[in-house]
Amino acid sequence: MPQFAAPIAPFAVEVWLTAGGQADKAEDPTVWQRIGTATGNANTEFATFLAPVHVPYGVYGVALHSSTLGPTATGTAAPVVVQNADLTLTLGRLRSTAPDQPFGPGAVRPMRPWTGTIYYERSQITDRAGHGFLGEGCAGTWPRATLRLARPPALGGTAHVDLDRLPDDAVLMMVGFDNRNSALGPLPLDLAPFGLDGCELRVRPDAAIALVGSSGHATWRLPIPNDPSLLHVRMFQQGVVFDSAHNPAGAVLSDAAGLVVGR
């Protein structure tokens, strides 16, 4: 729940993520993923999400964009770092862009970090199941494939994740328990030596399953036993998207996501 100065009308705030930090990315919309839109009104300073947003363990650039609200800020000569036991935030610059284009050329103000507040909860405390964007994949003959949660990874249920933009209607879904290291080296790993230029492996491939879809779409399903020992287990996933017309490898990678098992 991002906090802003008291508004005088209903407002919306988009929250965007990019993997690995935001340096030199403010003008490149292709590397950002909108993870949710929070809304508020004249009776509150808070913008809340209609549905919870899960941010997996990792390093990100974060952008808050609003075309209806000006955030409060303070002047400083250097970025401000705020941290606790859960996370570290490095507060960067404010930018002025077109209302419908949060990324692209825009006026960069002097160093003025936002002075609002972000409220969050830990899944280890709430037992809430989660699924969220971990990092961008790479485009092929179609724009990069995306992952969208359709049913949460809850004990005793079956998680459903939909994949879109599959040019050959087929994908090899990789699932792992680490997003920092793999047998091939530290993650993310540049896959150009394997014929996948511009693609990065973001999850350790501990297991994989081939999915065949239709009309550019497929669904990955994972049954989760009703076993309390699985509560809070973290997993990561990324798809090898078959794209025979794009490169010698005949494949690109989807976006990556992180999951946490809840109730």
C-alpha positions in Angstrom: 0.0 0.0 0.0 1.9 3.1 -1.1 1.2 6.3 0.8 0.9 9.7 -0.7 0.0 13.2 0.4 -3.7 13.6 1.1 -5.4 13.8 -2.4 -8.4 15.9 -3.3 -9.9 13.4 -5.8 -9.8 9.6 -6.6 -6.4 8.5 -7.8 -4.5 5.5 -9.1 -0.9 4.5 -8.8 0.8 1.9 -11.1 3.6 -0.2 -9.6 6.2 -1.5 -12.1 9.2 -3.8 -11.6 12.3 -4.5 -13.6 14.9 -7.1 -12.7 18.3 -6.2 -11.3 17.8 -2.5 -10.5 16.7 0.6 -12.4 19.9 2.1 -13.6 19.7 3.3 -17.2 16.3 1.8 -17.7 14.0 4.8 -17.2 13.6 5.3 -21.0 13.2 1.7 -22.0 9.6 0.4 -21.5 10.4 -3.1 -22.8 12.2 -4.1 -19.6 9.4 -3.1 -17.1 6.5 -5.1 -16.0 3.4 -3.6 -14.4 2.6 -5.8 -11.3 -0.5 -3.9 -10.1 -2.5 -0.7 -9.8 -3.4 0.7 -6.4 -6.3 3.1 -6.0 -7.4 5.6 -3.4 -9.8 8.5 -2.9 -10.1 11.9 -1.3 -10.8 10.3 2.1 -7.5 8.5 2.5 -3.8 9.0 1.9 -3.4 5.3 1.0 -3.5 3.5 -2.3 -4.5 -0.1 -2.0 -4.5 -3.0 -4.4 -7.7 -4.9 -5.3 -5.7 -8.1 -5.0 -2.4 -8.8 -3.1 0.8 -8.3 -5.1 3.6 -10.8 -4.5 7.2 -9.7 -4.9 9.6 -12.7 -5.0 13.0 -12.7 -3.3 15.4 -10.7 -5.6 16.8 -7.4 -6.7 14.5 -5.0 -8.6 14.1 -1.5 -9.9 10.7 -0.2 -8.7 8.7 2.6 -10.4 5.5 4.2 -9.0 3.6 6.1 -11.7 0.5 8.3 -11.4 -1.1 10.6 -13.9 -3.6 11.9 -11.3 -1.4 12.6 -8.3 1.8 14.4 -7.4 3.9 12.5 -4.8 5.5 14.4 -1.9 9.3 14.5 -2.0 12.3 16.0 -0.3 15.5 17.5 -1.8 18.8 15.8 -1.3 22.3 15.6 -2.9 22.4 11.8 -3.0 20.1 8.9 -3.0 18.5 8.0 0.3 18.8 4.4 1.5 16.1 2.9 3.8 16.4 -0.6 5.1 15.2 -3.1 7.6 15.6 -6.9 8.2 13.4 -7.7 5.2 14.5 -5.3 2.4 16.6 -2.3 1.3 15.2 0.6 -0.7 17.4 3.1 -2.5 15.2 6.0 -3.3 16.0 7.6 -6.7 14.8 10.6 -8.8 11.3 11.9 -9.7 10.5 12.1 -13.4 7.9 13.9 -15.4 6.6 11.9 -18.3 3.5 11.7 -20.5 0.4 10.5 -18.5 0.1 7.3 -20.5 3.8 6.6 -20.9 5.6 6.1 -17.6 8.9 5.2 -19.4 10.5 7.2 -22.1 12.0 10.7 -22.4 11.0 12.9 -19.5 12.2 15.8 -17.4 14.5 14.6 -14.6 14.2 16.7 -11.5 17.0 17.3 -9.1 17.5 14.5 -6.6 14.1 14.4 -4.8 13.3 11.0 -3.3 9.7 10.2 -2.5 8.8 10.7 1.1 5.8 8.3 1.2 5.4 4.9 3.0 5.1 1.4 1.6 3.2 -1.1 3.8 3.8 -4.7 3.2 3.3 -8.1 4.8 5.4 -11.3 4.9 3.9 -14.6 3.7 5.7 -16.3 6.6 3.4 -14.4 8.9 0.1 -14.3 6.9 0.4 -17.7 5.3 -0.8 -16.1 2.1 0.0 -17.9 -1.2 1.8 -15.8 -3.7 3.0 -15.6 -7.3 4.8 -12.6 -8.8 7.1 -11.2 -11.5 10.8 -12.1 -11.0 12.4 -10.9 -14.2 11.8 -10.2 -17.9 12.3 -12.9 -20.6 13.3 -12.2 -24.2 11.3 -11.5 -27.3 11.3 -13.7 -30.4 9.1 -13.5 -33.4 6.4 -12.4 -30.9 6.8 -10.1 -27.9 8.2 -11.9 -24.8 5.9 -14.5 -23.3 4.3 -13.6 -20.0 3.1 -15.6 -16.9 -0.2 -14.9 -15.2 -1.5 -16.5 -12.1 -4.9 -18.1 -12.5 -5.1 -20.1 -9.3 -2.8 -19.6 -6.3 -0.3 -22.2 -5.0 -2.3 -23.2 -1.9 -2.0 -26.4 0.2 -4.5 -29.0 -1.0 -5.1 -27.3 -4.3 -3.7 -27.0 -7.8 -1.8 -23.9 -8.8 -2.6 -22.7 -12.4 -0.3 -20.3 -14.3 -1.2 -19.2 -17.8 1.4 -18.5 -20.4 0.7 -16.3 -23.4 2.5 -15.4 -26.7 3.7 -18.9 -27.6 4.4 -18.8 -31.4 4.7 -22.5 -31.8 2.1 -23.3 -29.1 4.7 -25.2 -27.0 6.8 -24.4 -24.0 9.1 -26.3 -21.6 8.3 -24.9 -18.1 11.3 -25.0 -15.8 10.8 -24.9 -12.0 13.5 -24.6 -9.4 14.2 -23.7 -5.8 16.9 -21.1 -6.4 17.2 -17.9 -8.4 20.7 -17.0 -7.5 22.9 -20.0 -8.5 22.6 -22.9 -11.0 24.9 -25.8 -12.2 25.9 -23.5 -15.1 26.9 -20.6 -12.9 25.4 -17.6 -11.0 21.9 -16.4 -12.0 20.8 -14.6 -14.1 22.9 -16.3 -16.7 23.5 -15.0 -20.3 22.4 -17.7 -22.7 24.0 -16.1 -25.8 26.7 -18.9 -26.0 23.8 -21.4 -26.4 22.3 -19.5 -29.3 19.7 -17.5 -27.3 21.0 -14.0 -27.8 19.5 -11.4 -25.4 18.0 -14.1 -23.1 18.9 -14.7 -19.5 18.2 -17.8 -17.4 16.7 -16.6 -14.1 15.8 -19.8 -12.3 17.7 -23.0 -11.4 16.0 -25.7 -13.6 15.5 -28.5 -11.0 12.6 -29.9 -12.9 10.8 -29.2 -16.3 7.6 -30.2 -18.0 6.6 -29.8 -21.6 3.3 -28.1 -22.3 1.4 -28.0 -25.5 -1.2 -25.3 -26.0 -3.2 -23.7 -28.7 -3.7 -20.2 -30.1 -0.5 -19.0 -28.5 -1.6 -20.0 -25.0 -0.9 -22.8 -22.5 -1.5 -23.5 -18.8 0.9 -25.0 -16.3 -0.6 -26.8 -13.3 1.0 -28.0 -10.1 -1.0 -30.1 -7.6 0.1 -29.2 -4.0 -0.5 -31.8 -1.3 -2.2 -30.7 1.9 1.0 -31.1 3.8 1.9 -28.4 6.4 5.6 -29.0 5.8 5.2 -27.4 2.4 3.8 -24.1 3.8 6.1 -21.2 2.8 8.1 -23.2 0.3 9.5 -20.9 -2.3 9.8 -21.9 -6.0 10.7 -20.1 -9.2 9.6 -20.7 -12.8 10.6 -19.7 -16.3 9.5 -21.2 -19.7 11.6 -22.1 -22.7 9.3 -21.0 -25.4 9.7 -22.8 -28.7 10.0 -20.4 -31.6 11.4 -22.2 -34.6 11.4 -19.2 -36.9 13.5 -16.9 -34.6 17.0 -18.2 -34.1 19.2 -21.3 -34.5 18.2 -22.6 -31.1 14.5 -22.4 -32.0 13.6 -20.9 -28.7 13.4 -17.9 -26.4 12.6 -17.5 -22.7 9.5 -16.3 -21.0 9.4 -13.9 -18.1 10.3 -15.5 -14.8 8.2 -15.6 -11.7 8.4 -16.6 -8.1 5.9 -18.6 -6.0 5.3 -19.2 -2.3 3.0 -21.9 -1.0 0.3 -20.7 1.3 -3.1 -21.7 2.6 
